[in-house]
Amino acid sequence: QVQLVESGGDLVQPGGSLRLSCAASTSIFNVLGWYRQPPGKERELVATISKFSSRLNYADSVKGRFTISRDNAKNTVYLQMNNLKPEDTAVYYCYGVSRQGTNYWGQGTQVTVSS
């Protein structure tokens, strides 16, 4: 069974940092990434990364603050989030696209930025 399991969500003060991790149960994913869904809003792209990290894509709202990376030996993708703002508060979902073009989603992890 293909699974994506996120971890690392927490409550953090504005200006703080968090690192999210997403462990995949297999190595089938070409693209891995993160989406988020703020309260009362639709799910939106945060960042994606290609199989060998040659292509990175970021939402304009997180450029310069968030960094996506992956460790293919561990089937894991990371999202380092720095200088967090209250508007970053959301449920963060791990996302993967398999070699066959099938989309997979994790269950989500809550990130809350508040003083």
C-alpha angles and dihedrals in degrees: 000000000000113000139172114199120191128202139169103066115142148142111281136172122248110278092028131119137236135180119213122199131196121193117201120208092220141025095240097109122109095176125032126179152140132260127180137203116206118205111287093002138099124265113272138191117260104171143328134198131198126233097272096028093253094125122049125178127188136182111246090240093064102035111127092016106058128052125194121203139161139208108207092189088062096034087233135135124198136201116201109198119193133176091021119201131202089251089063088070107121147109106277118214128198114225133195137182116205126218087260091056097253118146122226131187135198123226094256136247125230120240116186122184111194141130 
